[in-house]
């Protein structure tokens, strides 16, 4: 029997059985049906009284090895596998109910959903975004648009992503929770849904990484709308091939997980064609979006008439089915931010038409906000964040080949508009990640920038000098074979590289720091070194007498 505060261990077992997990409950006594579970935790240090302790096998240890800690903190039952059962029996015998399943991570989400009361139609309505690039910006755009729709109705919004987890409509009013993962573990997510409901959060925008899908972190969640940005080379250290990477992303766009899918199909007709393929294979209600103006792709929605507006762009969304046109804009530079804004807009428009969700706002209200309230005129931390204008000084998170190309294409016009300006780029690459992309990133850098400084990103456990050498290899080969005149330097540490970039700039130039975005420390073999590109860039500009924007750190 489900109560306002949870579910009994016995009833949870029955729900997992109905969901096909074939659980085995031991000991089989009436105590299991009297054991009320009011929360769940995967980290034994995070267990609270009355929690279900979810003990999974990790890379270095099995969670069941920490049963003593979980018991000391008040665990009332355990969800684990056969190995976990043996470890627990050896340690504490039959002191508490244990639910044994074959695939713990797959069962953890539905178990937490039952405990916290998450259902397919419970609030908050979830708007999930996946893809290689653009997830963070799109979720910030989603939150801004949803906030303008829900605030007049006395409701709030939530955000779950790389930069932060927050309950509240604006950075000033949000209650923020530090985030170490793009998507937390399943039990944390369901606890967060419960917390959101207690804070009157009616809708939430959420980044959904391929790691989260592969590791079952979104198990038990149901998305009102899921959006797909793009798919380019990244995370092959985890997935191995682009085909496996695609397969992980595609799992989100199934009827069992998502009611409406909005998929950008700009890559249709190219060698990759991931969006076009996904639109054909997704199940449930599928809406396609073409964001390249003038594209021959036939989609349900398309972007037209993109015009410069300040640093950003104004554009029109046109429905191919009805001929309806909606004019809106974004303040962030780059065609890719037009794509991100268009995706956010169509996701909310199509979400408003979902008959399975009690109506939170009308479609007419969405159109009004898009046309009149400028929902995409916001700053996104570390995403095309402008620190100064003369020289143009920008920090961005671009850390893979496709994102670098998009970002460099976006800032190159700024260098031209400043006169005979050159583009000065600082890049690095993360350690213990896909090494194959490093020479490609180095080559892209010297082909598209006038002055490239290769420095450090997050080396993690790798030798920083070797990472820089991998980037330099691609850069030097591109200069040699292409007859390029690009200035190429290797400077470490990163703060010194940023100072050198600004020292090389005139007021007519553009300085771009790529790869780290909002991050405020570097990881050197487990040792954290505090550094924020935005702060270092602002400091270097001021030291040279250049002005920074008022909102710059």
N, C-alpha and C positions, 0 to 999 in steps of 0.2 A: 504494500500500500504506500503510495507516494504521499508525503505530507508537505506542509509549507516549509519545513526545515530539512527535508531530505527523503531518504528511502531506506528501508531495512536491507540488511545484507542478503536475506533470503529472497526478497522481492527483486533486488537488483540481479541476483542470479537468474531468476526467471526471465527478466527482461533481456538479459544477454543471451539466454537460450533462444528466446523468440527472435532475436536478431541474427541467429545462426552461428554464435561463437562457441557453442557446446561446452559450457562451463561445468566444472566439477566443484561442488561446495563441500568442504570438510572443516570441522567435524559436522556431521548431519545431526543437528540437535535443534530443539526449539529456540535455543539462545540466538541462533542466526536470524530468526524472524523477530527477535526482540532487539537486535543490535541496529540502532539507527545511525545511518551515515549522513553527516551534514556537510561534508566537504571532501576534497580529494587532493592529494599531493604526490608528486613523483620524486621530489627531493626530500629525503628523510629529515633534513634540517628545517623544512618548511611545513612539516606535519603539525596540525593542531588537534585538539581533543575532538573526537568524533569523526576523524577523517578516514577515508579509504586510502591506504598507502599502496601506490602503484609501483611495484618493484620490477623494473625491466633490466635486461642484460645490456650492459654498456661495453665500450671498447676495452676498458681496463678492469671492470668489476661488475658484479651482479648487484642490483639494488637490494636484493634479499639479504646480502651480507650485512646490511645496516639496519636489520630489523630491531635490534636493541634500541637504537636511537629513535626509530619511529615509535616504538612502544613507550619509551620514556616521555615522548612528546604527546602521547595520547591517541595513537592510531587505534581504531576499533576493528578494522578488518584489512585484509591484504588482497590485491589482485596481482597475480603473477603467473609464471609458467611452471612446468614440471621441475625444472632445475631449481627455481626459486622456492617451490614447496619443500624440496629436500633440504635446502639450506636453512629454511625457517624451522622445520621440524627438528633439525639437529640442534638449533640454537635455543628455541623457546617451546618446543613440543606443541601441544594443542591449546595454547593460551588464547587464541582468537580465531575467528572464522577466516578461512582462506578460500578465495575463488580462483581456481586454476583454469587457464585458457591456453590455447596453443600460441596465439598471436596477441601479445599483451598490448602493444601499441595500437593495434586496430581496435581492441576492445576498450582501451582507456577512454577514448572520446565518448562513445555511447554511454559508458558507465558514469563519467563525469556529467554528461548531459542529463542523465536520469536523476543524479543527485542534486544538480543545480537548477533543474527545471527548464533546460534549453529544448525547444521544439522547433519544428519547421516554420512556425508562424509567430513564435514569441519575439518580443522586442529584445534587443534592437534589430531592425532590418539590416542585413549585412550586404555591403557593396564591396566585393573582392576584386582586386586587380592583380594580374600576373603578367609575366613577360620578362624579357631580359632588361630592357631599359624603360624608364618612365613611370615605374610603379609608384615611387614616392611622390613625385609631383602630381600624378593623377589622383592619388588619395587625398592630398592636400586640397586640390581643386574640388574633389567630391565633398570633403568636409565643409568647405566654404559655401558651396551651393546648397547643400543640405541644411546648413545652419540658417541661411537666409530664408529657407522655406519653413523650418521648424520653430525657430525662435518666436515668431509672432503667435504661435500656437502653444507657447509655454513649454516646449520640448527642447531637449539638448541633443548634441551629437557626440560621437566618439571617433577616435583615430587609433589604429594599431599598425605600427610600422617600424622601419629601420631607425628613424630618428627618435621617436617617442611613442608611448602609449598614453592617451589623454582622454579624459571625459570632460567635455565642455566645448563650446562653439568657437572660441578664439584663443590665441596664445595667452592673452591677458586673463581670461576667465577659466582656463582649463586647469584641471587637476592632473598633473603630469606624473608618469611612472617611467623610470629609466628602462630602456629596452636594449638587451644584449643580442637579441635575435630579430630578424625580420618578422618571424612569426613564432610566438612562444609555444611551449608544449601544450598538448590538447587539454590536460587537466587545468592548466593555467588559463587557457582561453575560455573554458566554460565557467571557471570562477570569475573571470573578467566579465563575461556576459551577465552573470548574476549581479556583479557590482555595478555594471552599467544600468541595469534595470532599477537598482536602488537609487541611482542618481538621475533618473528620468531621462536616460539616453534612449531616444526613439530610433536612431539610425547610426550606423558606424561604417566608416571607410577603412578597408583593411588591405595591406599588402600581403600577397600570398606567394611565397617563394617556392621554387622547385624542391628545395630541401624540406620545406614544411609539408608538401604533398607526399614526397617520397618517404618521409619519416612519420607519416600518419598524424602530424600535429593538428590537422584540421578535421580529424575524425570526429563524427558526431555533429558537425556544424552544417547548417543549410544556408545557402546564399540566395538572396532575392535576385541579385544581379551579379554576374562576374564579367570582368572586362579583360581583354587580351590586347597588349600593346604591340609586341614584336618578339622575334626570336632570333638572336645572333649569338656568335660564339662566346660562351662563358660557362663556368662551372663544369667544365669537362673533367676536372679532377674528381668530381663526384659521379657524373653520369657516363663518362667514357666517350660517348659519341653524341652527335647532334640528334640522332634518331631517338636515343634514350632520353635526352634532355627534353625533346618535344613530347615524348610519351608521358613524362612526368607532368608537364604543364597541362596536357590534354585531359588528364584525370579530373581536373576541376570542372570541365565543361561537359558534365554528364547530368542527366535528369535527376539522378539520386542525390546530387550535391547542389545543383544550381537550377533555378527555374528559368531565368532568362540570361542568355549569353550575348554580349556585345563584342564583336571581334573585328579588329582592324585588318583589312585585307589589302593593304598597300603593296605587299610583296607578291601578289598574284601575278603569274606570268614570268617571274624570275626563277633562277635556279633553285632557290630555297622554297618559296611559296608556302611558308609555314602557316600564315594566317588564312590563306585561301583553303589550304588542306584542313585546317582546324574547323573552319566554318562548315565544311562538308561532312566532317566526322562527328561534330558535337551533337549531343542529343538534347531534347527539350526545345524550348523556344530560342531560336538563333536569329540575331540581328547583325547584319554586316555594315561596316563603316569604312569608306574610302576617304583618306585625309590628304592625298596628293592631288591638288587642284589640276584639272585637266586630264586626270587618269582615265584610261579606257575601261577600268574595272567597273562592273555593274554591281552596285551595292545598295542596300536599303536606304542608307544615308550617305551623303557625300559632302565634303568641304569645298566651298567655292569662294571666289572673289576675295582672296587673302590680300590685305593691304597693310602697309606699315602703320603703326599707331604708337608713337613714342618709341620706346625700346622694343615693344611687343607688336602685336598684330590684331587687326579686326578681321573677322571672317564670317561667312554665311554657312549655315547648316541647311541642306536641302533634302527633303524626303523624296526619293524616287517614286514611291508608291502614291503619294498624295499631291506632290508638288509644293508642299508647305516649305517656307523659308524662314529661318530664324537668324537674326544678326546678333553676334556677340563678339567678345574680344578677350585677349589675355595680355597682361603687362610683361610677361617673361619673354625674352628674345628667343628666336629660333623656330624654324618650321616644326621641329619635334614637339615644341610646347603648344603649337596649334593642335597637333595630333592629340596631345595629352588632354587639353581643354575640351576638344571635340568628344573624346571618349567619355570624359566625366559627364558632359552635358547629355549625351545620348543614353548613358547608363541610367541617369536619374529620370529622364523623359520616359524611357521604356519601363523603369521601375514603377512609375506612377500609373502605368496602364495594367499592372498585375492584378487580376481579379481575386487571387488567392490571399492577398495581403489586405487587411483592413486599411482603408485609404487614409494616408497620413497627410497628403497634399494632392491637389489636382494637377492635371497636365497643364492647364491654362496658367496656374500659378508658377510652374516651372518655366514656361515660355516667358512670362513677365519678368521673372528674376534674371533670366539669361539676357534679356534685351535691355533691361533698365537698371539692374543693380550691380553690374560688373563683378560677378563672383570670382572671376579668375584674375583679378588684379590684386594679387597677394604675393608676399615673399615666401619662398620655400627654403628653409635653412640649407645652405651649401649646394643648392641646385640653381645654377646660373645666377648666383647671388652677386649683385654689383656692389663693390666696396668703394670704388671711385670712378669718376668719369673722365678726368684729364690728368693722367692717362686713364683710359678705360681699364678697370681692374676688376677681374671676375674670378670667383671661386666656383668650381663645379665638381661633381662626383664622378665624372666620366672615367671609367677604369677598365674598359674593354674596347676592342677595335671599333665596333660600330658606334658606341657612345662617343668615342673620341672624334670620329669623323663628323657626327652630327653637331657636336659642340664646337669644333673648329670651324665648320661651315657657318654656324650661327654667329660667331664672334668676328669672323673675317670682315664682314661688312663694316663693323664698328671701326676697325683699323683703317679701312679705306675712307670712311666718312671723316676721320680725324685728320685727313690730309695724306701725306706720304708716309703714313704710320706703318710700323712693322708690328708683327705679332710675336710676342715673347711667351714661351710656354715652359712651364715646370711640370714634369711628370715623374712618376715612379711606378712600381708594380708591387702588388702584395705577394709575400712569400707563402709557400705551402698552398698555392693555388695553381690554376692552369698555366704551366710554364710555356706552352706552345704559343700563346698569344703575345708574349713579350717582344720578340723580334718584330712582329707585325705592328705592334704599338709604336716601337721605335721608328720604324719606316714611315708610318702614317705621320708621326710628329714632324719629322724633318721635311716631308713633302708638303705639309700644309702650314707650317709655321716658319717664320724667318729666323728665329733664334730659339734653340731648344736647350733646356737645362735638365739633365737627367739626375734625379736625386732619389731619396728613399720614400717609400710609402709605409706599409706595415710589413717588415721582414718576417715577423713571427719567428719560427725556428731556423730559417734559412740565413745564409751568409749575405748581408746586404750588398757587398761588393759583387757577388755573383749575379744577383738580381739586376743590378745596374749594368753589368757586363752583357747580360742577355738583351736588355733594351738597346745598349750601344751597338751590339752586333747588327741588329736590324737597321738601326739609324745609319751607321757607317756604310753598310752595303748599299742602302738607298741613295746616299750622297754620291758614292763612287759610281754606281751604275747609271744614275740619273743625271750626273753632272750638276748636282745642286750646289748652290752657294750658301746654304743654310749654316748659320753659326751653331756649333754643337759643343756643349760643355758637360762635364760630370762634376757635380758639386754636392758634397755631403758635409754636415747634416742638412736637413731640409730647410731649417730657418735661415741658414747661410745661403742656400740656393734662392730662397724668396727674396732676401736682401739683394743678391746679385741681379735678379731679374728686374727689380725696381730700379737699381742703380744703372742698368742698361737702357732704361726707358726714358723717352721724352714725353711731353704732354700729348703728343700726337699718336703715341703708340698704344697698344693693347697688351696687357699682362694677364695671362690666364694660368691659374693654378688648378691642375686637373687631378682627379683620382681620390681625394680625401674628403672633399665637401664639408659636411658638418662635424666630422670626427675631431675629437679634442685630445687624442693621445695616440702615440705610436707604440706598437708592441715589438720589442727587441728581445727575442728568446724568453718571453714571459715577463720581461721587465717593462713597465709602462713609462713612457716619456711624454710628458705633457706638451702638446703643441696643437694649435688651432690655426689652420691656413688663413682664416678670416682675420684673426687678431694679428698674426704676423704680417699679413699684407697691409692692413691698416697702419700698423706701426712703421713699416718700411716706407710707406707713402708719406706719412707725416714727417718722418726723419728727413726726407728729401724736400719738404716744403710743399708737397702736393696736398690738395684737399681730399677729404673722404666724405662720403654721404653721412647724413645725420644718424641714420640707423645702423651705420657700420660699427662693428665691435671696437 
